[in-house]
Structure formats: structure tokens, C-alpha cells
């Protein structure tokens, strides 16, 4: 096992984990490597080239700003979303950038930030090349990075491992079947097994504290989204809907038979609108799908009478276990497998997490995770204008309702079912690889071409 749940739930900024968070990390890492191996004083300029999906939809996803802030030393988990625009504005005005906040180099954007719309690097659709030059124009250092989804990056030539490497956990598993087998042999619910795995990496108290922190950032994001009106950036003129829906339903009686759906929808849209505005969000497992897991968690905590904080801990540990299966056996990158790898995975995670919080058996939650993905198979990634707005915001709301339905269907059964979680994960991955690349975060097909931008 190479992934911790805290690799999947990471505090960062919007709008995209693969196109914003990953590039920011890669740029910062390149800057740090430059300082260590060459020394920043010897560098006159840096050139960044974007390939494939990053080139095609990078501007809509804020990749340019992420690269500039990353080279300036910003980290996604610490960067103040409200200060990024002014930092980027200053770099553009002065045509100069302080690498890691220290030595200034030339950065003339049309020359030094290139978009290769028609080229893809061999390792992944989201490729970036960073090159540094001396005052005579000689190349000092050049590195290629891939942003492989969920904010994870891989440097060319290095093994495609997660940030944590191989983890020394007591209950390793690589498939859903192994997860269930381990849990059965050790007579543990999945959440407990995951807690023991995570507690091998840090104390149990720290694991619980981190989960609390993740939830508090998610919940704060919901609250901000419910109260922030206005038009989302990017030029599509999408007006935020969460505050309007919230105003309609906040004082409504609980007897509305459709009320539950409205609340799930409003929680998910609140997060995704904050994400689209470049606000503080948590990947779950990506930014584009960041609203689904918090929406189901908030619905559980606010509307299920027997809910508890401990139930939330179980929710996140179980959702994390399911996310790890997708991360390690398939992909959570829309540019690699379409939206089934983002919203589909988030739905599968939330369905299983909710089942665990409600006291389901391990077999029932595996079934819930399977249903959550089965009905997202084949879903493409076709954001209009390359912005994480349409269909992404609504898609999270629909996916959150689907997650709750998946959980309910599974818990009405005994855990016995025809299609296993492993089979559906394999199917998702194969379907994603077979999908034409124009349907995978390129804005070259689907809604992105059939709906006129206005
Ligand atoms: S369509 Fe899905 S995968 Fe594509 S950007 Fe939107 S949320 Fe992400």
C-alpha cells in the first residue's frame, strides 16, 4: 500500500487538483531543486511548457497562476487564495518572479509560459516541462512533471509512487477482496482496520485530529458557499446557486418530501462554487469532485438523528479506504479516465462512508461503493470553457444524492451481489482508457462543444 487517506483528503485551493494544485506543487519542487543543484543566483530565466490537457484547459483551471505562485514558493495547503491574484498581477507587471520568494529572475509570460495544445508527453495527459537558463541562454536544468490527479505529481524518471512511498501498515491490501478478507480474518470493521493502518504512520490521536481538521475545512467551505453570492470567475457568467437555494430552504418545514434532496444539493453546490471561485477546499479525491463527500457528511451530521462525531470519523476512514482502491488500481484523474474517475470515485467513497457511519457490515459498504461507481461508468469529462463549473457543480450534487441512494440500496440487501467492487473498478479503468482523449478534460467534445459559451 502506498496511499494514506490523508493523500486523498488534502487541504488546498480551487479550482482543480490536477490543473491547479499539482502544477503548483511541481513548480515549487522545480524551484527548490534549482536552488539546491544550481543555485538561484546563476539563473536568468525559467521557461514552463504545458502539454495535453494542461495546455488545452489550463487557463480555465488557473494553471498559469498556479505555476507562477508555485515558482514563487507558495504551497497549495498554505497559500491564501485571496492573495494569489495580486502576486500573479505583480509578476506580470514587472515581468519578474522571485523564485521561492528569494532571487528574482526574468519571467516574460508569452515567451516563458508555453501552451502546446497539440502535443502530449508520453507519461500522462497532464504534462509540464520546466527549464532554467543562465544569462547566456544556456540550459542549466530541465525537468518534466506529470500531474496525475488529486494533486499528486510524478517527476519523469521517478517511480509513480504516491507522496508517502510504501507504507508500513499492519493491514495492507491492494484490492477490495483483500480489504474484505483482512477485515474478516481480523474481525475488524473497515473503519477500524483503516484507523489501525493510519495509526501506524502517526498516533491515533493525530489521525483523529487530522480527520477533524479536514472536516472543519470542508464544513467551513460549505458555510462560505452558502453565503457567497455573485458570478463565478472565468467568463461563463455562471451565477452561484447555493446561496439562492439556501435562502429558499433554510426556513422551510421538514415535512417537504423533497427537502432532503434540496439540502444535499445545496451543500454540494456550495463547495463546488467555492472551488470554482478558487477558494479553500479539500480534495475528495479531487477538486472537481470536492463537493460530494462533504455534502453527504454534512447531510449525515445535520439530518440523521443518531449521527455523531465518531460516525464522521468512520465515514472518512471508510471513504478513504475506497478511494485508495481506485487510486492504486485505476485512476482518479479526469484527464486519464474521464469524470467517472472524479465524481464517480467520490460517489463510491461517500456511499461506503455513509454506510459505515450508519453501522453497515463490511459487505454492505463494499456493495454501496460498487453501486456508487457502477452508475457512473462511462461518464466523460467535458467542462465548458475548460472551467470547473458546467457540468462539474451540478454533477457533484447529483452524485451526492446518488451516493445516499447507493448506500440505502446496499443496506436493504445482505451484502451479496453479482458485481464486485474490484470488477467495477477494473471496468471503470478500462472504460477510461478506451475513451477518446477529447472526452477527457480537453474541452474538445461533449458539452464543451455543444453549448455555446456566453
Ligand atoms: S467534468 Fe468531472 S472530471 Fe471533468 S473537470 Fe468537471 S468534475 Fe472534474
Boltz pocket constraint, residues with backbone or C-beta under 6 A from the ligand:
constraints:
  - pocket:
      binder: B
      contacts: [[A, 288], [A, 289], [A, 334], [A, 338], [A, 339], [A, 340], [A, 342], [A, 343], [A, 380], [A, 381], [A, 382], [A, 383], [A, 387], [A, 388], [A, 389], [A, 391], [A, 392], [A, 395], [A, 441]]
      max_distance: 6.0
